[in-house]
């Protein structure tokens, strides 16, 4: 008998805490997000963290999990905002129809952009997505119902009915938990996708695209499907942002918004499930604090960002996962 293999299973080393969290990542993420309004004094900022965290989650599917840097995801965030905003403000559409309609619009836009962008790699992919995003910016700017440089106003959703309950969205806490229910569905969907064989192919493309193609996988199809799903999640975040602000600014389509989500993912940890929420919290809290002190708050945000890039190269959450060997 082999004395080593016949040891009782009770003597096996216990699973590390971070490994346990990773195995229940959706539940763990939601438990942390449920406490967020009580940890942050400004609950409006908590709602922003939830929205931009979802934006980062969608972007991270392409950037972190598939390893393709896009500078065009502002197009999906802004299109989701405008699609839901126009339907609600101009068409009187209920919110529960406006949200899936915004998802459909952004998924179709991502499909059209992806068919062109996935033909390229590296910096060329980044530049093509940036160019296509700017085309979307000017198309929406000229669209008669968008409001031009003044943006869209009147996206008023004061109350929503959810599971038979009337929820007052004028209350920031109620709004936060109503949005969290929608974000939870998005996280559950993304987790199932990442755990599926398709999710494995997505990560294989990041690690070695040539070998993945040699193994018989359709790399282009995988890239396109991931790009479309990423765009749809970002569009959902944009639609929630329109409802949150009761308006849509044309700046939501600007390339600065694309740069913002890149920063969020780098701060939190690219290729991590919960990292984008950490990155969104860091960026928005730093912005909220320093903007009260000085009008040059971008200088301090830039300095802090460089600090994290230098000393946390895998982001805050990514570094913690690596340190405790939980991934």
Secondary structure, DSSP 8 states (H G I E B T S, - for coil): --TTTTS-GGGS----HHHHHHHTHHHHHHHHHHHHHHHSS-HHHHHHHHHHHHHHHHHHIIIIIS----S-THHHHHHHHHHHHHHHHTT---HHHHHHHHHHHHHHHHHHHHHHHTT--HHHHHHHHHHHHHHHHHHHHH-TTS-GGG-EE-----EEEETTEEEETTSHHHHHHHHHHHHHHHHHHHHHHHHSHHHHHHHHHHH-HHHHHHTT--HHHHHHHHHHHHHHHHHHHHHHHHHHHTEE-GGGGSHHHHHHHHHHHHHH-TT-SSHHHHHHHHHHHHHHHHHHH-TTHHHHHHHHHHHHHHH-TT-HHHHHHHHTT--
